[in-house]
Every structure is written in structure tokens, then in C-alpha cells.
Amino acid sequence: MDKYEFNIKAEQMRKMVDQGEYKTAMQIADTIDWRRVRNANLLSSVAEIYEYNKEYEEAKDILLLAFERAPVGKRFLFKLTEISVKAGDIQDAQEFYREFCEMSPDDSRQYLLRYMILKSKGASAEQLLTPLEEYTSVDVDEKWLYELAKLYSDAGYEEECVKTCDKIMLLFGLGQYVDKAMELKQKYRALSNQQMDLIENRAKREDNLKQVSESYENIQSDVEEDAKRFERINEVESENSENQIIEEDEDITELDSEEEEPPRVDLHNYHMIIEAKTKEDGFKIAVNEIKYFHDKYGYDFKVAKTNSAKLNEKGFSVFKSKIEGKDLIIEDAGSLTYKVVDEIEDYINSLEDSSSVVLVDVIDNFDRMAEDRPLFIKMFDLVSDVEDDEEDIVEDVELDTSEGENHSEDQEDEEPVIEERPRVIAEANRLRSFDEIAKIEKIPLAEEKMDSEEGDLPEDFYEEMDIDDFATYAQEYAKQIDCVLPGKTVLALYERIELMQEDGVALNKASAEELIEEAADNAENVGISKKLSGVFHPKYDKEGRLILREDCFIN
């Protein structure tokens, strides 16, 4: 197939889509070898055609081609996850989901994907609430807000359901989901006067909206016609050009080639986050680090200094004209508002020289920012003067016999140190099976529990549970011991449960508690090496609960 024939078929395919003839569009798509096409956007459109016709495997194959050709392909990973869920390929969905989260750790759509995957696994309404609540708290979408309202209703949370329905009606006013929200609310409460007014004046509002829409479509039509006319002129000029280059080894070239951006000059920015024991130490480190880079690259940038209090009060944009062509040190930076943080991020992305931003604060003050703005934190290199306190690690020992004996006597008088959790929990990282752990520690197995202990346990403590009930109990137990599972951790919990099943571990309340205790132990024992390498995740949330993250369950 030559380029001319390909262009004709591609145009026919587009027209069929515009007319809603997806079956015919797919028949045309079947005649084209899409492996020869390099345009990622065109491939994405073709995948939508196969998806509409429920040919999910074909859609996935086309999207994988698009992902290979895209410089940043997170939108294709999102779609691959979604289509895999529709196809019932949960294992593929989880793999694409993990890649999406790694590529975009702060993209709120990860919660939506987790919701889809859990729903496809048959999770209960209560289990589905958390990811959808997290998604809708960031992205206000009428479809998913209504889905959340239905979940509240299914889970028996009447007040939350009503509030969510009210929110949909307030924010959107018109549309199918507003109508559905009204209907759902009326199961529990009467509509307010304002909401009744929406119904009574709906026809008038819809008529006004239609007039605006028609006016916009007329303008859009004129613009598109001008664009097509300009495109035809360009095609004629291109065909007559003597300098046109066509690759001889390929029958198909990109239909919509994108202009190459001019090469960008490499910048040597040295954006840094400096955490120190004191504010004064942090400032000294900042100055020394900036001097180092000035010497290394031969820069002569002037250095400006400010603090978070001034920036939070006046906003970052006020300072931009004053710091042009200068390095900037921001003290007490852990207290910056997120509005200012976003402005600084935009500023850094717009820099056309190698001047840099250095954030300074005392240890741990960046934890909140790292939790809520991880991509912003990744823009900086971490410099820290905080090391392990070696006094608690190494102690000099006198070899004098008499002193040694006295020392032994002193030790006998001291209270023995009792660990908060037994050592068996620390072993659980490498041994998944509770039976294996029990053999090491000589702990009686479930069937061998001593009579004195059985009276203190619920009757169903060792009864077999299905995956969903096991996951629910594990999350409830986590709450009881003041732990919390945020973000994508619940999905990791499900993956770990599946591994436990494969290893023959009984799914009961006993093993659920063991699993959560193991995860809590992993969360407590995060080494300082992670922090110094730039992983700033705090151990505890604002309520003081221990945060159990994904890697606490899956290593």
C-alpha cells in the first residue's frame, strides 16, 4: 500500500467514525498494517475504534504500538489498563497500572484505575469507596461523583450519599448525571427549593445552552473550513516541491507528521533541597553548594535570598522580576503553601538559563511537601548534613576485669528491654508462610494453640475466609492498631493475599493480623538510606497513624 492509498483509507475511516459507523471504520482499519505507522495519535484513534467494537485484544495491540512511539506514554498506559479491565485481563491490568503509577506517581487517575481493578475483582462497596473518594477529591467529574454517590447508597451511608448528590446538582446544574443525582437523593430526602427550581426551569436553561452551543459550532465550522483550505494549498505546494524526501524502504509514512522542535541547549541547573540540623547550618550549606557549581561551570549568577513567610504572603510571581538571572535561596521552605509551590514549579520549568532554586529547612520539615507534591520534590537534588547518631550504635568497652565485673552487676539491676514486636515479624519479609515462621520461633500453629489462649480469641479466629473478607478484616485490624493504607496500597494488599494463597497460607483472621503486623514492622524500620537518596515519605499521617505503603506488602 502506497502513501496515497493509505491517506485515502485513513480519511474514509475518520468519516465513518464521525458518522458513528464504527463497524465500517473497523473493517477499513483491518486492511491496514498498523505496525508500519509511526503516528502515535493516529494509532490511539484506531485503538478507540476497536475498543468501541469490543475487540479489546486488537485495541491493546494498537495501543502498545502507540506507547512504543510516544515520548511520554502515560495516557496510553492509562488506556491499556482500562481496556485490560474491560477484557477481564486483570493480570495485564495490574501490570499496566503499576507502570502508570511509576511513571506518574502523583496522577490522581491512579485511584480511578485502582477502583476499576478492585471493582472487576468483585470488591465490596466499602472497599471501593476509598479509591473513588481520593480520585473525586482531586478531579471533579460528574460521572465519577455520581458513581461515588451510588457506592455510598450501596454501603448504607445515607448522609454521604445525599451530600454527594447535592454537590453534583450544585456544580453541574444540568445533564444526565444531575438528573440521576436528583433521583438518587429523593430515595432519602426531599429536594430543596433551589433544586426544584432547576427542574422547573430546565427547559429554558437547556434552550439557552443549545443556542450557545449552535453559535459555537458555527464558529468552529468556519475555522475548520479555513484550516482545510489552507491544508489543501499546502498539499499542492508540497507535491510540486522538488526537495520532497520520501523514504524508499517504507510504504507508509506518518499521516500527520509533527514539526521537530529545535534542539534545546543543555542547562546545568543545580536545584537543591537542603535539610540541616539548624536553619543557620542549612544556609551555610546552600552558599557552599552554590559556590561549588559556580566554580564548576564558570557561572557568575548573583544570589538572592527570601523565606516562605514572604512568599506565602505576596506570592512567588511578585518576586520573579527581582530574581531574573539570579540563584534563589528560600529559607523555611517546608512551610511554603502549595499555591507558591506550584508557582515555583512553573518558574523552574520556564527557566532558559542555568540559574537555580535552593530550598532550605531543618530536618523533617519537607515531609509534608514530599507526601503531597512528590514530582515537585523530584526536581531537586537532596543535600543533608544529618547522619545516624553513632553514640547509640558503638560504645567503648573497658577491658579492666574489676570494672567489667561491676558493669555486669549493674546490668543485672537494670530492667530487661522488651521489644515492642517479636522478632518473628522481622523474619516475615523473607518467609511468607506462617507455618515456616512458626517452625523458626517454635510458636504453636493455629491448630496447636494452647487452651489458655483459646478463651481470649473469637470463635472464628481460624475460620477460612475469602479474599475480599480477608482484605476487609486486614484493613479493619490496621485501623485498630493505628495504621492507615493510603493510595495504591490496597491493591498491593490484594496482590500479597494472592501470593499467600499460592503459598498455601490459610486466609483467616490470625494470618490477617500477622500480615498487618509484618507490614507495620516494615513501615517502622525504614532505613535512613532511603531518606538520604531522596525518598521523603513520612512514617505517620497528620492523625499520628503509621502509614503502610505498597512496599510494606510487596518487596
C-alpha positions in Angstrom: 0.0 0.0 0.0 1.5 3.3 -1.0 1.1 6.6 0.8 -1.7 7.9 -1.4 -3.8 4.8 -0.9 -3.1 4.9 2.9 -4.2 8.5 3.1 -7.5 7.7 1.3 -8.3 4.8 3.6 -7.4 6.8 6.7 -9.7 9.6 5.6 -12.5 7.2 4.9 -12.0 5.7 8.4 -12.3 9.1 10.0 -15.5 9.9 8.1 -17.1 6.6 9.3 -16.2 7.5 12.9 -17.7 11.0 12.5 -20.9 9.3 11.3 -21.0 6.8 14.1 -20.2 3.9 11.7 -17.7 2.2 13.9 -18.2 -1.2 12.4 -17.4 0.0 8.9 -14.4 2.0 10.3 -13.1 -1.2 11.8 -13.4 -3.0 8.5 -11.2 -0.3 6.9 -8.8 -0.5 9.8 -8.4 -4.2 9.3 -6.9 -3.7 5.8 -4.0 -1.6 7.2 -0.8 -2.9 8.7 -0.6 -0.5 11.6 2.9 -1.7 12.5 4.2 0.5 9.7 2.6 3.6 11.1 4.6 5.9 13.4 2.0 8.5 14.4 1.0 7.7 18.0 -2.1 9.9 17.9 -3.5 8.2 14.8 -2.8 4.8 16.4 -4.7 5.9 19.5 -7.7 6.8 17.4 -7.6 3.4 15.7 -7.5 1.7 19.1 -10.7 3.6 20.1 -12.4 2.1 17.0 -11.5 -1.5 18.1 -12.5 -0.7 21.7 -15.9 0.6 20.6 -16.4 -2.7 18.8 -15.3 -4.6 21.9 -12.3 -6.0 20.1 -10.2 -5.4 23.1 -7.1 -7.5 22.2 -6.8 -5.7 18.9 -7.2 -2.4 20.7 -4.4 -3.3 23.2 -2.1 -4.4 20.4 -2.6 -1.0 18.6 -2.1 0.9 21.9 1.1 -0.9 22.6 2.4 0.3 19.2 1.3 3.8 20.2 3.1 3.5 23.5 6.3 2.5 21.8 6.2 5.5 19.6 5.2 8.1 22.2 8.0 10.0 24.1 5.7 10.2 27.2 3.1 7.5 27.1 1.3 7.6 30.4 -2.1 8.3 28.6 -1.6 5.0 26.7 -0.8 3.2 29.9 -4.0 4.5 31.4 -6.0 3.3 28.4 -4.2 0.0 28.4 -5.2 -0.6 32.0 -8.8 0.4 31.3 -9.1 -1.8 28.3 -7.5 -4.8 30.1 -10.1 -4.4 32.8 -12.9 -4.4 30.2 -11.4 -7.5 28.6 -11.2 -9.2 32.0 -7.4 -9.5 31.8 -6.8 -8.5 35.4 -3.1 -9.6 35.5 -2.4 -7.3 32.4 -4.4 -4.5 34.0 -2.3 -4.7 37.2 1.0 -4.6 35.3 -0.1 -1.6 33.2 -1.4 0.0 36.4 2.0 -0.4 38.1 3.8 1.1 35.2 1.4 4.0 35.1 1.9 4.7 38.8 5.7 4.5 38.4 5.6 7.0 35.5 3.1 9.3 37.2 3.1 8.8 40.9 1.0 11.9 41.7 -1.5 11.5 38.8 -4.9 11.2 40.5 -6.1 8.9 37.8 -4.2 6.1 39.6 -7.0 6.0 42.1 -9.6 5.6 39.3 -7.6 2.7 37.8 -7.4 1.1 41.2 -11.1 1.5 41.6 -11.7 -0.2 38.2 -9.4 -3.1 39.1 -10.9 -3.7 42.5 -14.4 -3.5 41.1 -13.5 -6.1 38.4 -12.4 -8.4 41.3 -15.8 -8.1 42.9 -14.7 -5.9 45.8 -17.5 -4.7 48.2 -18.9 -1.2 48.1 -17.0 -0.2 51.3 -13.7 -1.4 49.7 -14.4 0.6 46.6 -15.1 3.8 48.4 -11.5 4.8 49.3 -10.0 5.0 45.8 -13.1 6.8 44.4 -13.1 9.3 47.3 -9.5 10.0 46.7 -10.0 10.5 42.9 -13.0 12.8 43.2 -11.3 14.8 45.9 -8.8 15.9 43.3 -10.8 15.7 40.0 -14.3 17.0 40.0 -16.1 14.7 37.4 -19.9 14.4 37.4 -19.8 10.7 36.2 -17.5 9.5 39.0 -19.1 11.7 41.6 -22.4 10.0 40.8 -20.7 6.6 40.9 -19.4 7.6 44.4 -22.9 8.6 45.5 -24.2 5.2 44.4 -21.5 3.5 46.4 -22.4 5.4 49.5 -26.0 4.3 48.9 -25.0 0.7 48.4 -22.8 0.8 51.6 -25.6 2.3 53.6 -24.0 5.7 54.1 -27.1 7.8 53.7 -25.8 11.2 54.7 -22.7 10.9 52.5 -24.9 9.9 49.6 -27.2 12.9 50.0 -24.2 15.3 50.3 -22.6 14.0 47.1 -25.9 14.3 45.2 -26.2 17.9 46.4 -22.7 18.5 45.2 -23.4 17.2 41.7 -26.5 19.4 41.4 -24.7 22.5 42.7 -21.7 22.1 40.4 -23.2 21.0 37.2 -26.9 22.2 37.2 -27.9 20.3 34.0 -27.2 16.9 32.4 -27.9 13.2 32.8 -25.9 12.8 35.9 -27.6 15.7 37.6 -30.9 14.0 36.8 -29.7 10.8 38.2 -28.4 12.5 41.3 -31.8 14.1 41.8 -33.5 10.7 41.6 -31.0 9.1 43.9 -31.3 11.8 46.5 -35.1 11.5 46.6 -34.7 8.0 48.0 -33.6 9.6 51.2 -34.5 13.3 51.2 -36.8 15.8 49.5 -35.2 18.2 47.0 -34.5 21.8 48.2 -36.3 24.8 46.7 -33.3 25.6 44.7 -33.1 22.1 43.3 -36.8 22.2 42.5 -36.2 25.4 40.6 -33.6 23.6 38.5 -36.3 21.1 37.4 -38.9 23.8 36.7 -36.6 25.9 34.6 -34.8 23.1 32.9 -36.4 23.7 29.5 -35.4 27.3 29.5 -31.8 26.6 30.6 -31.4 23.8 28.0 -32.7 26.1 25.3 -30.1 28.8 26.3 -27.4 26.2 26.3 -28.4 24.9 22.9 -28.3 28.4 21.4 -24.8 28.9 22.8 -23.7 25.5 21.5 -25.0 26.2 18.0 -23.3 29.5 17.9 -20.0 27.9 18.9 -20.5 25.1 16.3 -20.9 27.7 13.5 -17.7 29.5 14.5 -15.9 26.1 14.8 -17.2 25.1 11.3 -15.8 28.3 9.8 -12.4 27.7 11.4 -12.3 24.1 10.3 -13.2 25.1 6.7 -10.4 27.7 6.7 -8.0 25.1 8.1 -8.9 22.6 5.3 -8.5 25.2 2.6 -5.0 26.1 4.0 -4.2 22.3 4.2 -5.1 21.8 0.5 -2.9 24.7 -0.5 0.0 23.2 1.4 -0.6 19.8 -0.1 -0.4 21.2 -3.6 2.8 23.2 -2.8 4.3 20.1 -1.2 3.6 17.9 -4.2 5.3 20.5 -6.5 8.3 20.8 -4.3 11.5 19.4 -5.8 13.1 18.9 -2.4 10.5 16.5 -1.1 12.1 13.5 0.6 10.3 10.1 0.7 11.8 7.1 2.5 12.2 4.3 -0.1 12.1 1.4 2.2 8.7 2.2 3.7 5.3 2.1 2.0 3.6 4.1 4.8 4.8 7.3 6.4 3.2 9.4 9.1 -0.1 10.9 8.1 0.2 13.8 10.5 3.9 14.5 10.9 4.8 16.8 13.7 7.4 19.5 13.3 10.6 18.8 15.0 11.4 21.2 17.9 14.7 23.0 17.6 17.4 21.3 19.8 17.5 22.7 23.3 20.7 23.9 24.8 21.6 21.7 27.8 21.2 23.6 31.1 23.2 22.8 34.2 20.7 23.8 36.8 21.5 22.7 40.3 18.2 22.9 42.1 18.6 21.6 45.6 16.7 20.8 48.8 18.9 21.2 51.8 17.8 19.8 55.2 20.1 20.6 58.1 20.1 20.4 61.9 19.6 24.2 62.2 18.5 27.0 59.9 21.9 28.6 60.1 23.7 25.3 59.0 21.3 25.0 56.1 22.1 28.5 54.8 25.8 27.8 55.1 25.5 24.6 53.1 23.4 26.4 50.4 26.1 29.0 50.0 28.9 26.5 49.8 27.0 24.3 47.3 26.2 27.3 45.0 29.9 28.3 45.1 30.8 24.8 44.1 28.6 24.9 41.0 29.6 28.4 40.1 33.3 27.3 40.1 32.5 24.1 38.2 30.6 25.7 35.4 32.1 29.2 35.5 28.9 30.9 36.4 28.6 34.4 37.9 25.0 34.4 38.9 24.1 36.8 41.8 22.3 35.1 44.7 19.0 36.3 46.2 17.5 35.2 49.5 13.9 35.1 50.8 11.8 33.0 53.0 8.5 31.1 53.0 6.6 33.7 55.1 7.2 36.5 52.5 6.4 34.2 49.5 3.2 32.9 51.2 2.0 36.4 51.9 2.8 38.0 48.5 3.0 35.1 46.1 6.0 34.0 44.1 5.1 35.9 40.9 5.8 39.2 42.7 9.5 38.2 43.1 10.1 36.9 39.5 11.3 40.2 38.1 13.7 40.6 41.1 15.4 37.2 40.7 15.8 37.1 36.9 19.3 35.8 36.2 19.9 35.0 39.8 20.1 32.0 42.0 17.5 31.9 44.7 17.7 30.6 48.3 14.4 30.1 50.0 14.6 29.5 53.8 11.9 27.7 55.9 10.9 26.2 52.6 9.0 23.3 54.2 6.3 25.8 55.1 5.6 27.0 51.6 1.9 26.9 50.6 1.0 24.6 47.7 0.0 27.7 45.6 3.5 29.0 45.9 5.0 25.5 45.3 3.1 25.3 42.0 4.3 28.8 41.0 7.9 27.8 41.8 7.5 24.6 39.7 6.2 26.7 36.8 9.1 29.1 37.2 11.7 26.2 37.2 10.1 24.7 34.1 10.3 28.1 32.3 14.0 28.8 33.0 16.1 29.4 30.0 19.4 29.7 31.8 21.2 27.7 34.4 20.2 29.8 37.4 18.8 27.6 40.2 16.4 27.4 43.2 17.7 26.1 46.5 15.1 25.2 49.3 16.4 25.2 52.8 14.8 23.9 56.1 15.5 21.8 59.1 15.2 18.0 59.0 11.7 16.5 58.5 10.1 19.8 57.5 9.9 18.7 53.9 8.0 15.5 54.7 4.5 17.1 54.2 5.5 18.5 50.8 7.1 15.2 49.7 3.9 13.4 50.5 1.6 15.7 48.6 3.9 17.0 45.8 6.4 14.1 45.1 7.0 15.2 41.5 8.0 18.7 42.7 10.4 17.2 45.2 12.0 15.1 42.4 13.0 18.3 40.6 15.7 18.8 43.3 18.8 17.1 44.5 18.8 16.3 48.2 21.7 17.6 50.3 21.6 16.7 54.0 24.0 17.1 57.0 22.0 14.7 59.1 23.7 11.3 59.9 23.0 8.4 62.2 23.7 9.1 65.8 26.7 6.9 66.3 26.7 7.2 70.1 23.8 4.8 70.3 25.4 2.4 67.9 29.0 2.0 69.1 30.2 2.1 72.7 33.7 1.9 74.0 34.3 -1.1 76.4 36.9 -1.0 79.2 38.8 -4.3 79.4 39.7 -3.9 83.2 38.4 -7.0 84.9 37.1 -5.4 88.1 35.3 -2.7 86.1 33.9 -5.4 83.9 32.5 -7.3 86.9 30.9 -4.2 88.3 29.5 -3.4 84.9 27.9 -6.9 84.9 26.4 -6.3 88.3 24.9 -3.0 87.2 23.4 -4.8 84.2 21.6 -7.3 86.5 19.9 -4.5 88.3 18.5 -3.0 85.1 15.1 -3.7 83.7 15.3 -6.0 80.7 14.5 -4.3 77.4 11.4 -5.9 75.8 10.9 -5.4 72.0 7.5 -4.0 71.0 7.0 -6.7 68.4 8.5 -10.3 68.4 11.4 -11.0 66.1 9.3 -13.3 64.1 7.7 -10.3 62.4 11.0 -9.1 61.1 11.5 -12.5 59.6 8.3 -12.3 57.7 9.8 -10.3 54.8 11.6 -13.4 53.5 9.2 -16.1 54.8 5.6 -15.7 53.6 4.3 -18.9 55.2 3.1 -18.6 58.7 3.9 -22.3 59.1 7.6 -21.7 58.3 7.8 -18.7 60.7 6.3 -20.8 63.4 8.9 -23.5 62.9 11.7 -21.0 63.4 10.3 -19.4 66.5 8.7 -22.6 67.9 5.3 -20.9 68.0 2.3 -23.3 68.3 0.5 -23.3 65.0 -3.2 -22.4 64.7 -4.3 -26.0 65.4 -1.9 -26.3 68.3 -2.8 -23.1 70.2 -2.8 -23.7 74.0 -6.1 -24.0 75.7 -5.3 -20.9 77.9 -5.1 -18.7 74.8 -8.2 -20.0 73.0 -10.6 -18.5 75.5 -9.3 -15.0 74.7 -9.8 -15.3 70.9 -13.0 -15.1 68.8 -14.6 -18.4 67.8 -14.0 -17.6 64.1 -10.3 -16.6 64.5 -9.1 -19.5 62.5 -12.0 -19.9 60.1 -11.2 -19.8 56.4 -12.2 -16.5 54.7 -12.5 -15.5 51.0 -10.1 -12.8 49.6 -12.4 -9.9 50.0 -13.4 -10.7 53.6 -9.8 -11.3 54.4 -8.8 -7.9 52.9 -11.6 -6.1 54.7 -10.6 -7.6 58.1 -6.9 -6.8 57.4 -7.8 -3.1 56.8 -10.0 -3.1 59.9 -7.2 -4.5 62.0 -4.8 -1.9 60.6 -7.2 0.8 61.9 -7.3 -0.9 65.3 -3.5 -0.7 65.7 -3.5 2.9 64.4 -2.2 2.2 60.9 -3.6 3.6 57.6 -3.4 2.2 54.0 -3.3 5.2 51.5 -3.2 5.4 47.7 -2.5 2.2 45.9 -1.6 0.2 49.0 -4.9 -1.7 49.0 -4.0 -3.1 45.6 -0.7 -4.2 46.9 -2.5 -5.8 49.8 -4.6 -7.9 47.3 -1.5 -8.9 45.5 0.1 -10.1 48.7 -3.1 -12.1 49.6 -2.9 -13.9 46.3 0.7 -14.8 47.0 -0.3 -16.1 50.4 -2.9 -18.3 48.7 -0.3 -19.6 46.2 1.9 -20.5 49.2 -0.9 -22.4 50.9 -1.3 -19.9 53.8 -4.7 -20.1 55.4 -6.7 -16.9 55.0 -8.2 -16.3 58.4 -8.1 -13.5 61.0 -4.9 -14.9 62.5 -2.9 -14.7 59.3 -4.5 -11.3 58.5 -3.3 -9.8 61.8 0.2 -11.4 61.2 0.2 -9.8 57.7 -0.6 -6.3 59.0 1.9 -6.6 61.9 4.6 -7.6 59.4 3.7 -4.5 57.2 3.7 -2.3 60.2 7.2 -3.6 61.2 8.4 -2.9 57.6 7.0 0.6 57.8 8.6 1.3 61.2 12.1 0.0 60.1 12.7 2.2 57.0 16.4 2.9 56.9 17.9 6.4 56.7 19.5 5.4 53.3 16.1 5.8 51.7 15.7 9.3 53.1 19.2 10.4 52.0 18.6 9.0 48.5 15.6 11.4 48.1 12.7 9.2 49.3 11.0 11.5 51.7 7.8 9.6 52.6 6.9 10.3 56.2 6.1 7.4 58.5 3.0 8.9 60.1 -0.1 10.9 58.8 -1.5 14.0 60.4 -3.5 11.9 62.9 -0.3 10.2 64.0 -1.2 6.9 62.3 1.5 4.7 60.9 1.4 4.8 57.1 1.5 1.3 55.5 2.8 1.8 51.9 2.8 -0.5 48.9 6.4 -1.7 49.5 5.4 -2.8 53.1 3.4 -5.6 51.5 5.2 -6.3 48.2 9.0 -6.2 48.2 
